[in-house]
């Protein structure tokens, strides 16, 4: 199987936004409108069990998206996939789709905005640019769709290495993809 030195992943975390009694009382249409995921999600154990070791080169860097409520699970994913957490690579500050104002989600305790992309490594990866900022401010696109510019920042940071995007929603030139929303370049089975 092909090995990659850059793995970029946005796992479809399962969130428990509403109790089953709330869903039963208000209905499926309400659930979709108020936080129920419009795409297939995975439980934590299934994410942990993905055979990332099969595609990760001995020298590999992982960029893993995580929301604040799923931060603990994201750190466990890094560990289960055989990587060591290093830092937050990118903090995405979300602007509204049509204005430059900031978008605020529903949140659990406080209304959330930023989303984190964690950086973890396996083996030795060299940074080729020291000028890549971790703050990224851009407009929202589709639900849970990440900003295009992050892939460019990854390449600027570590170079044009063999790379794959896991849970991809679109094909990007130069990147292999894997996911259920498009034709995958690899067969990743646990």
Order of alpha helices (4+ residues) and beta strands (2+ residues): beta-alpha-alpha-alpha-beta-alpha-beta-beta-beta-alpha-beta-beta
